[in-house]
Amino acid sequence: MEKVKKEQDIFEQYYTWLRLERGYSPNTIEGYEMDLERLRRYAENPDHPFDIVKASFEQLEQFLYDSFKECKSEATQARMLAGVHSWYRFLLYKNYIEQDPSELLENPKKAHHLPVVLTLDEVNAMAAAIDLSTNEGHRNRAMIEMLYGSGLRVSELVNLKLSQIYLNEHYMLIQGKGSKQRLVPLSPVAEEWFGYWMQDRSHWPIKSESRDFAFVNRYGRPLTRAMVFTIVKRLCVEAGITKNVSPHTLRHSFATHLLQNGADLRVIQQLLGHEDLATTEIYTHLEVQDLRKAVLQYHPANKN
């Protein structure tokens, strides 16, 4: 019983460390909590029990091997490994252990899947599919224009506050990953539709604790990521778009269209809030892919 209480105390210290000292977002912390819970359950298996604070490299390697057999997604595997690394870095930092047993654990090689991107016509078709006569019409149109026109992550959109939107300066102050802030321009189109939404919003029954949230649901509470995902999916169906689209697809489309029209890669990096330029360079691969398609389609040597 004492051991369980001590472990729980360390877990609470870890989550506080992630939030306050590392500055991770709630979504990242939630993922790391899931990873730690998976490791804890695995360590309690009577077939191979071990102490997750004093675990060995071999025990962690076996844990990942067994977990990866169940989970085939390379992105989830990489996140799971990052969660294990994070836990033991914390234990080392707080002097609970003298050596990090996860240090030599290898990351699975991540496949470079190019993201789905919408054409401008498809984005316009999505916008046109919105029924502006409904109560949520102007709100949904403003959201689509911000996702596509400013390249916001869906988590950034649902957490956007009115106090972070500076209409006179045509900018938004966005709280990104790791609590990093960046200034993002507002397009004239997004500003126009946001103005219509603000007129509607003034008649909605907004909860007192939600008054500063830019986008709310019909009950006056902040929108969830799942709700935005549902709205985007429904609009794609109504617009006849058969691609596998999510709110993040509009962010990809924003970056790709900027690059195609001559924007500098470092400018796009800053707009997206990417810490590493290599993350932004995925869009150059998309552009090269488009160039290849053009050669195959239009060059006379390929006509046959």
C-alpha positions in Angstrom: 0.0 0.0 0.0 2.8 2.4 0.9 4.5 1.6 -2.5 1.3 2.4 -4.4 0.9 5.8 -2.6 4.6 6.7 -3.2 4.2 5.8 -6.9 1.0 8.0 -7.1 2.9 10.9 -5.5 5.6 10.6 -8.2 3.0 10.4 -10.9 1.5 13.7 -9.7 4.9 15.3 -9.6 5.5 14.1 -13.1 2.3 15.6 -14.5 3.0 18.9 -12.7 6.5 18.9 -14.2 5.1 18.3 -17.7 2.7 21.2 -17.3 4.7 23.8 -15.5 8.4 23.1 -16.2 8.1 21.6 -19.7 5.2 23.8 -20.7 3.5 21.0 -22.7 -0.1 21.4 -24.0 -3.0 19.5 -22.4 -3.1 17.2 -25.4 0.5 16.2 -25.1 0.2 15.7 -21.4 -2.9 13.5 -21.9 -0.9 11.4 -24.4 2.0 11.0 -21.9 -0.5 10.1 -19.2 -1.9 7.3 -21.4 1.6 6.0 -22.2 2.5 5.9 -18.5 -0.7 4.1 -17.6 0.0 1.5 -20.4 3.5 1.0 -18.9 2.1 0.7 -15.4 -0.5 -1.9 -16.4 2.2 -3.9 -18.3 4.5 -3.8 -15.3 1.8 -5.2 -13.0 1.3 -8.3 -15.2 2.2 -11.2 -13.0 4.0 -12.9 -15.9 6.6 -10.2 -16.1 6.3 -7.8 -13.1 8.7 -5.0 -12.6 9.0 -1.6 -10.8 8.4 1.1 -13.4 10.6 3.5 -11.4 13.5 1.1 -11.3 12.9 -0.6 -14.6 15.8 -1.9 -16.7 16.5 -1.3 -20.4 15.6 -4.9 -21.2 12.2 -4.6 -19.4 11.4 -1.4 -21.3 12.5 -2.9 -24.6 10.2 -5.9 -24.1 7.4 -3.5 -23.1 7.8 -1.6 -26.4 8.2 -4.7 -28.4 4.9 -6.2 -27.1 3.1 -2.8 -27.3 4.2 -2.2 -30.9 2.8 -5.6 -32.0 -0.6 -4.4 -30.8 -0.3 -0.9 -32.2 0.8 -0.7 -35.9 0.6 3.0 -36.2 4.1 4.4 -36.6 3.0 7.8 -35.3 1.5 6.2 -32.1 4.6 4.1 -31.6 6.9 7.2 -31.8 4.6 9.0 -29.4 4.7 6.0 -27.0 8.4 5.9 -27.1 8.6 9.7 -26.5 6.3 9.2 -23.4 8.7 6.5 -22.0 11.7 8.8 -22.6 9.9 11.7 -20.9 9.0 9.6 -17.8 12.6 8.5 -17.2 14.1 11.9 -18.0 11.9 13.2 -15.2 12.9 10.5 -12.8 16.6 11.2 -13.6 16.1 15.0 -13.2 14.4 14.5 -9.8 17.1 12.1 -8.6 14.7 9.1 -8.3 17.1 7.1 -10.5 20.9 7.5 -11.2 20.8 6.4 -14.9 18.1 6.6 -17.6 17.2 3.1 -18.7 15.4 4.4 -21.8 18.4 6.3 -23.2 19.3 3.6 -25.8 15.7 2.8 -26.8 15.4 3.4 -30.6 12.7 5.3 -32.3 10.8 3.4 -35.0 11.6 4.8 -38.5 8.7 7.1 -39.4 7.3 6.8 -42.9 7.1 10.1 -44.7 3.4 10.2 -45.8 2.6 13.3 -47.7 -0.5 15.1 -46.2 -3.8 15.4 -48.0 -4.3 18.8 -49.5 -7.4 20.5 -50.9 -7.5 22.5 -54.1 -8.7 26.1 -53.9 -11.9 25.0 -55.7 -12.5 22.3 -53.0 -12.0 24.8 -50.2 -14.5 27.1 -51.9 -16.9 24.2 -52.3 -16.7 23.4 -48.6 -17.4 27.1 -47.8 -20.3 27.2 -50.2 -21.8 24.0 -48.6 -22.4 25.9 -45.3 -26.1 26.8 -44.8 -25.9 30.4 -43.7 -29.6 30.4 -42.8 -28.9 28.2 -39.7 -27.9 29.6 -36.3 -24.4 28.1 -36.7 -23.9 29.1 -40.4 -21.8 32.3 -39.8 -19.9 30.6 -37.0 -19.0 27.6 -39.2 -18.0 29.9 -42.1 -15.7 32.0 -39.9 -14.1 28.8 -38.5 -13.4 27.4 -42.0 -11.9 30.8 -43.1 -9.6 30.9 -40.0 -8.5 27.3 -40.4 -7.7 27.8 -44.1 -6.9 31.5 -44.1 -4.5 31.5 -41.1 -3.4 27.8 -40.9 -4.5 27.3 -37.4 -4.4 23.9 -35.7 -7.9 22.8 -34.5 -6.7 23.0 -30.9 -5.6 26.6 -31.5 -9.0 27.4 -33.0 -11.2 25.9 -30.2 -9.0 27.6 -27.5 -8.9 31.0 -29.3 -10.0 33.9 -27.1 -11.7 37.1 -28.1 -9.0 38.9 -26.1 -6.4 37.4 -28.5 -8.0 38.8 -31.7 -6.9 42.3 -32.7 -9.2 43.2 -35.6 -7.9 46.7 -35.9 -4.3 45.4 -36.4 -5.6 42.4 -38.4 -3.7 39.9 -36.2 -4.4 37.1 -33.8 -2.2 36.1 -30.9 -2.1 32.3 -31.1 -1.2 30.0 -28.2 0.6 27.1 -30.0 2.2 23.8 -28.9 4.3 24.0 -25.8 2.5 27.2 -24.8 4.5 29.0 -27.5 2.8 32.2 -28.7 2.9 33.6 -32.3 1.3 36.4 -34.2 -0.8 35.2 -37.1 -2.4 37.6 -39.7 -6.1 37.6 -40.2 -7.2 37.6 -43.9 -9.8 40.2 -44.9 -12.2 37.3 -45.8 -11.8 35.8 -42.3 -12.3 39.1 -40.7 -15.6 39.7 -42.7 -17.1 36.3 -41.7 -15.9 36.6 -38.1 -17.7 40.0 -38.0 -21.0 38.3 -39.1 -20.4 35.6 -36.5 -19.9 38.2 -33.7 -23.2 39.7 -34.6 -24.9 36.3 -34.2 -22.9 35.5 -31.1 -24.2 38.5 -29.3 -27.6 36.9 -29.2 -26.4 33.4 -28.1 -26.7 32.3 -24.4 -23.0 32.3 -23.6 -22.0 30.8 -20.2 -20.1 33.3 -18.0 -17.0 31.1 -17.9 -17.0 30.9 -21.8 -17.4 34.6 -22.6 -13.9 35.1 -23.8 -13.9 32.0 -26.1 -14.2 33.1 -29.8 -16.2 30.0 -30.9 -18.9 28.4 -28.8 -21.6 25.7 -29.3 -25.3 26.2 -29.1 -25.3 25.8 -25.4 -22.8 28.7 -24.9 -19.8 26.5 -24.1 -16.5 26.2 -25.9 -16.4 24.0 -29.0 -14.5 20.7 -28.8 -12.0 19.4 -31.4 -14.4 16.5 -32.1 -17.2 18.9 -33.0 -15.0 20.9 -35.4 -13.9 17.5 -36.9 -17.6 16.5 -37.4 -18.4 19.9 -39.0 -15.5 19.6 -41.5 -16.4 16.0 -42.4 -20.0 16.9 -42.9 -19.1 19.8 -45.2 -16.9 17.6 -47.3 -19.7 15.2 -47.8 -22.1 18.0 -48.8 -19.5 19.5 -51.1 -18.8 16.1 -52.8 -15.2 15.9 -51.7 -14.1 12.3 -51.4 -10.6 12.9 -49.9 -9.9 11.9 -46.3 -10.2 15.4 -44.9 -9.8 16.6 -41.3 -9.5 20.2 -39.9 -5.7 19.7 -40.2 -6.1 19.3 -44.0 -7.1 23.0 -44.2 -3.8 23.9 -42.4 -1.9 21.7 -44.9 -3.8 23.4 -47.8 -3.0 26.9 -46.3 0.8 26.1 -46.3 0.8 24.4 -49.7 -1.0 27.2 -51.4 1.3 29.8 -49.9 4.4 27.9 -51.2 2.9 27.4 -54.6 2.3 31.1 -54.9 5.8 32.1 -54.0 5.9 32.5 -50.2 9.3 31.9 -48.5 9.5 28.6 -46.6 10.7 30.4 -43.4 7.7 32.7 -43.5 5.5 29.6 -43.7 7.4 28.1 -40.8 6.7 31.1 -38.6 3.0 31.3 -39.6 2.5 27.6 -38.8 4.5 27.8 -35.5 6.9 25.0 -36.5 10.0 24.9 -34.3 12.1 23.1 -36.9 12.2 24.1 -40.5 12.5 20.4 -41.5 8.8 20.0 -40.4 7.8 22.7 -42.8 9.8 21.2 -45.7 7.2 18.5 -46.2 5.4 21.1 -48.3 8.3 21.3 -50.7 7.8 17.6 -51.3 4.2 18.3 -52.2 5.2 21.0 -54.6 7.8 18.6 -56.3 5.1 16.0 -56.6 2.8 18.5 -58.3 5.6 19.4 -60.7 6.1 15.8 -61.6 2.4 15.4 -62.3 2.5 18.4 -64.6 5.5 16.9 -66.6 3.7 13.6 -66.9 0.5 15.2 -68.0 1.7 17.9 -70.4 5.1 17.0 -71.8 4.7 15.6 -75.3 7.1 12.7 -74.6 4.6 11.4 -72.1 1.5 11.7 -74.2 1.6 8.0 -75.2 
